[in-house]
């Protein structure tokens, strides 16, 4: 979600159709003061179909960017087997929350991955975990600075997760980074609903300096 024109905007990007065909469509909806979600409206599509990526918004409220802000689509799976991507797309937001154009950034992910988490905190973009080549889970955590133009700085390695995991929830609150659950097995995107012994309910957190 992102703040645009004083409203809260919810953005939905890409994804996959059953049985796994990737999508490029992008939609947005404005939330009202009671938390209700308005009508979904199509906006500029991604440059290429992509699924199981991470999405974050950088706005003047959480970073140094100017104007309405930017939407970042990070990595993802390029096929149903889970081939990971290191591409980063940046969408320019207007005051209504619509994406006016997408740019493929020259600063790519430090490692190709899908099904990882991402957050923006005080102008820095954090990514954690995910699945790499062969759907092998990752423990790495990285951080990149977002400058006032929406460009990404170089990626810096942070303290790794206690063990590798993908499909986890990642959030920040009160100066802490949280990672919820996930799966420590090599699980393809099409098999995430399969019951297996590698899923975890563990929650880990770390203070952000």
Steps between C-alpha positions, in 0.01 A plus 500: 500500500606862460390848598398721210319831511424456870325166443610145563537307175517122468694368200487147356772395256558199278446152638407169340192337353424135574682282407790744522512740204661828612314831473604861436180689590505770769194632685446757774218598734454788744405424862239715675522640854325190641756263347280391210663428164355681199466380143807340344632685194754378249818703453832463313595132474837361603766487225482118517281238665621413850377300800608442861684832510518748785336844477571811707408867473736790571323828580596823678357341816760219516791618285675793333308486171311799363149519359250216542774236511594174332394136496776235486448146367794284605611167355241228458453171318508510121335160448290241692815305594629795705789635291602807704550853371732779616316777313367808682218703344414849626158649433442875528184582699278799436282681754210257445712190567515392134832387350591731212805308373735213588882508488735203517767606749868439439540406867386138500448274800823367656372147430220376273208399722126462534263466797700729730386790715575871465434817701599866489616661827628859524605506136670160491364198311546165678458154347512173697499129419334358190570223252799499264617265226328163519255652752767467770404719799718799590600648837656820368377849593598805295443875516516774235453876542225670297605852397274800433463408131387144579830342395644212704849507645724196518376201700661443840493161675339504846491234773352184349186324625559215751428256217396515136129538424264611223131594488535683834325819604735798546399825673654785700357664809644733760854476367502120482497264202277192539493177297197274552494129419602376156632176356859376529461240224565529126135551406391612153236776475242252370546284812466761776170348615654156541527382860862425586729480800702809414239769574567708810291713734810670643512880526838673505581867537794737504542864598575737213791732581 
